[in-house]
Amino acid sequence: MKPVLLVRNDEYETFGVAPGALAAAGCDIRTVNMTVPGAEPPPLEEVAAVITFGGTVNVDETDRHPYLAVVRELTREAVERRIPYLGICLGSQLLARALGRPVFKAPVKEVGFTPLRPLPAAKEDRLLSLYEDGDLVFQWHEDTYDLPEGAELLATGDAVPVQAYRVRELAWGIQFHQEVDAHELRWWIDIADAESDLASTWGITADELRRQVERHAAAHEERGRELFRRFAEVALEHA
């Protein structure tokens, strides 16, 4: 079958549990690191599905990061051609932006594990039906967006309203980092802690984030593997 394309949008992204879960479900994988100058994603004819991952940039910083425009166009084409698509954090923002919605500052900076609030529509959704009210998901973002036209909101949060949505039947955006595993989380925290004062910048200390990882990462990884297993099922059906 054609592979699932994993689109890397940040030098600190490792894809977490996604590759293993997709492979275990029977999918081949192809990756592209868009932060490398001159990188180009493969033609959509060559892939069964697309997953775009997170990053530390804003979706409209296309002058500084021209690859964002490339990924935005890839996203738009995937939706139009009914190729299964999952956008994670920045990827969900790129999906909204590709479909004509602005991306703007959220009312708060979300960092750490926060409760997800699935809506009734999530109960019948191929992916989001795995979540129960209050399941903890990992956040690290300061931007948000309004729903694209015709999209269905699947989950909200206590501070940022748009947490998960579906466009038509085959494109999903999730604001939280369901891919990340404990190893990558600790790496992110160490990098951020070395670069800035997390407490003043994000409102939480590195030590508190590390304690959250110890308490919640195992269950988070399990939900991540299940999410990607479900997405793999969708990809295999449309390969």
C-alpha positions as CSV (number, residue, x, y, z in Angstrom):
1,M,0.0,0.0,0.0
2,K,1.0,3.6,-0.2
3,P,2.7,5.0,2.9
4,V,1.3,7.4,5.4
5,L,3.2,10.7,5.1
6,L,4.5,12.3,8.4
7,V,5.3,16.0,7.9
8,R,7.8,17.4,10.4
9,N,7.5,21.2,10.9
10,D,10.0,21.7,13.8
11,E,13.5,20.6,14.6
12,Y,12.3,19.4,18.0
13,E,9.7,17.0,16.7
14,T,10.4,13.2,16.8
15,F,6.8,11.9,16.0
16,G,6.6,10.3,19.4
17,V,4.4,7.2,19.4
18,A,3.0,7.7,15.9
19,P,5.5,5.7,13.8
20,G,5.3,2.6,16.0
21,A,1.5,2.7,16.2
22,L,1.0,3.2,12.5
23,A,3.5,0.4,11.7
24,A,1.8,-2.0,14.2
25,A,-1.5,-1.3,12.4
26,G,0.0,-2.3,9.0
27,C,0.9,1.1,7.5
28,D,4.1,1.9,5.8
29,I,5.6,5.3,6.7
30,R,7.2,8.1,4.8
31,T,8.6,11.2,6.4
32,V,9.6,14.7,5.2
33,N,11.4,17.3,7.4
34,M,10.1,20.6,6.1
35,T,12.6,22.6,8.2
36,V,15.4,21.4,5.9
37,P,16.0,24.1,3.2
38,G,14.6,22.9,-0.1
39,A,12.6,20.0,1.3
40,E,9.5,19.1,-0.6
41,P,6.7,16.7,0.3
42,P,6.0,13.9,-2.1
43,P,3.0,14.2,-4.5
44,L,-0.2,13.3,-2.9
45,E,-0.6,10.5,-5.5
46,E,2.2,8.7,-3.7
47,V,0.7,8.6,-0.2
48,A,-2.3,7.1,1.5
49,A,-2.8,9.7,4.2
50,V,-1.1,12.7,5.7
51,I,-0.2,13.7,9.3
52,T,1.2,17.1,9.9
53,F,2.9,17.7,13.3
54,G,3.5,20.7,15.6
55,G,6.0,23.5,15.7
56,T,7.0,26.7,17.5
57,V,6.2,29.1,14.6
58,N,3.0,30.9,13.7
59,V,1.2,29.6,10.6
60,D,1.5,33.1,8.9
61,E,5.3,33.4,9.3
62,T,5.6,32.3,5.7
63,D,8.3,35.0,4.9
64,R,10.6,33.6,7.5
65,H,9.5,30.0,7.0
66,P,8.5,29.5,3.4
67,Y,7.8,25.8,4.0
68,L,4.6,26.8,5.9
69,A,3.0,27.9,2.7
70,V,3.9,24.6,1.1
71,V,2.4,22.6,4.0
72,R,-0.7,24.8,3.9
73,E,-1.2,24.0,0.2
74,L,-0.5,20.3,0.8
75,T,-3.2,20.4,3.5
76,R,-5.8,22.2,1.3
77,E,-5.2,19.7,-1.5
78,A,-5.5,16.7,0.8
79,V,-8.9,17.9,2.0
80,E,-10.1,18.6,-1.5
81,R,-9.0,15.2,-2.8
82,R,-10.4,13.3,0.2
83,I,-7.0,12.0,1.4
84,P,-7.2,11.2,5.1
85,Y,-5.5,14.0,7.0
86,L,-4.7,14.6,10.7
87,G,-3.2,17.9,11.8
88,I,-1.6,18.0,15.3
89,C,-1.2,21.4,17.1
90,L,0.4,23.5,14.4
91,G,-1.0,21.0,12.0
92,S,-4.5,21.7,13.2
93,Q,-3.8,25.4,12.8
94,L,-2.5,24.9,9.3
95,L,-5.8,23.0,8.5
96,A,-7.9,25.9,9.7
97,R,-5.7,28.4,7.9
98,A,-5.7,26.4,4.7
99,L,-9.5,26.5,4.8
100,G,-9.7,30.2,5.2
101,R,-9.7,30.8,8.9
102,P,-7.3,33.2,10.6
103,V,-5.0,31.9,13.4
104,F,-4.7,34.2,16.4
105,K,-3.5,34.4,20.0
106,A,-5.5,32.2,22.4
107,P,-7.0,33.7,25.6
108,V,-4.3,31.8,27.6
109,K,-1.0,30.0,26.9
110,E,-1.8,26.3,27.4
111,V,1.2,24.3,28.7
112,G,1.0,20.9,30.4
113,F,-1.6,18.3,30.8
114,T,-5.2,19.7,30.7
115,P,-8.6,17.9,30.6
116,L,-10.3,17.4,27.3
117,R,-14.1,17.9,27.0
118,P,-15.4,15.7,24.2
119,L,-18.8,16.9,22.8
120,P,-21.7,14.6,21.8
121,A,-20.5,14.6,18.2
122,A,-17.3,12.8,19.3
123,K,-19.2,9.7,20.3
124,E,-19.7,8.7,16.7
125,D,-16.3,9.9,15.4
126,R,-13.8,7.4,14.1
127,L,-10.9,9.0,16.1
128,L,-12.3,11.2,18.9
129,S,-14.7,8.6,20.3
130,L,-11.7,7.1,22.2
131,Y,-11.8,10.0,24.7
132,E,-13.8,10.3,27.9
133,D,-14.6,13.6,29.6
134,G,-11.6,14.7,31.6
135,D,-9.0,12.6,29.9
136,L,-5.7,14.5,30.1
137,V,-4.0,15.7,26.9
138,F,-0.7,17.5,26.6
139,Q,-0.7,21.1,25.4
140,W,2.0,23.5,24.4
141,H,0.7,26.4,22.4
142,E,-0.4,30.0,22.4
143,D,-2.4,30.3,19.2
144,T,-5.9,29.2,18.3
145,Y,-8.5,29.6,15.6
146,D,-12.2,29.5,14.7
147,L,-13.7,26.4,13.1
148,P,-13.5,26.2,9.3
149,E,-16.8,26.5,7.4
150,G,-18.7,23.2,7.6
151,A,-16.4,21.7,10.2
152,E,-17.8,19.9,13.2
153,L,-16.4,20.6,16.7
154,L,-15.6,17.4,18.5
155,A,-13.9,18.5,21.7
156,T,-13.4,21.6,23.6
157,G,-11.3,22.6,26.7
158,D,-11.7,24.6,29.9
159,A,-9.6,27.5,28.6
160,V,-9.4,27.2,24.8
161,P,-12.6,26.3,23.0
162,V,-11.4,24.6,19.9
163,Q,-9.5,21.4,20.8
164,A,-10.6,18.9,18.1
165,Y,-12.6,19.1,15.0
166,R,-13.4,17.2,11.8
167,V,-13.8,18.6,8.2
168,R,-16.1,16.5,6.1
169,E,-15.4,12.9,6.8
170,L,-11.6,12.5,6.5
171,A,-9.8,15.5,7.9
172,W,-9.2,16.1,11.5
173,G,-7.4,18.7,13.6
174,I,-6.4,18.3,17.2
175,Q,-4.8,21.2,19.1
176,F,-3.1,19.0,21.7
177,H,0.1,16.9,21.2
178,Q,-1.3,13.4,21.3
179,E,1.8,12.1,19.5
180,V,4.3,13.0,22.2
181,D,5.9,10.4,24.5
182,A,7.6,10.8,27.8
183,H,11.1,10.9,26.3
184,E,10.2,13.7,23.9
185,L,8.4,15.6,26.6
186,R,11.4,15.6,28.8
187,W,13.6,16.8,25.9
188,W,11.2,19.6,25.1
189,I,11.1,20.7,28.8
190,D,14.9,20.6,29.0
191,I,15.3,22.7,25.8
192,A,12.7,25.3,26.9
193,D,14.1,25.5,30.4
194,A,17.6,26.2,29.0
195,E,16.3,28.9,26.6
196,S,13.9,30.9,28.8
197,D,12.3,31.2,32.2
198,L,9.3,28.9,31.8
199,A,7.5,30.3,34.8
200,S,7.5,33.9,33.5
201,T,7.0,32.9,29.9
202,W,4.5,30.1,30.1
203,G,3.2,30.3,33.7
204,I,4.6,27.0,34.8
205,T,7.9,25.8,36.1
206,A,10.0,23.1,34.4
207,D,9.9,21.0,37.6
208,E,6.1,21.1,37.6
209,L,6.0,20.0,34.0
210,R,8.4,17.1,34.8
211,R,6.2,16.0,37.7
212,Q,3.2,16.0,35.3
213,V,5.1,13.8,32.9
214,E,5.8,11.3,35.6
215,R,2.1,11.2,36.6
216,H,0.4,11.3,33.3
217,A,2.7,10.3,30.4
218,A,2.0,6.5,30.4
219,A,-1.8,6.9,30.0
220,H,-1.2,9.7,27.5
221,E,1.0,7.4,25.4
222,E,-1.6,4.7,25.4
223,R,-4.3,7.1,24.1
224,G,-1.8,8.3,21.5
225,R,-1.2,4.8,20.2
226,E,-4.9,4.2,20.0
227,L,-5.5,7.4,18.1
228,F,-2.9,6.5,15.5
229,R,-4.2,3.0,15.3
230,R,-7.6,4.4,14.4
231,F,-6.2,6.8,11.9
232,A,-4.3,3.9,10.3
233,E,-7.6,2.1,9.8
234,V,-9.0,5.1,8.0
235,A,-5.8,5.3,5.9
236,L,-5.9,1.6,5.0
237,E,-9.5,1.9,3.8
238,H,-8.6,4.7,1.4
239,A,-5.2,3.6,0.3
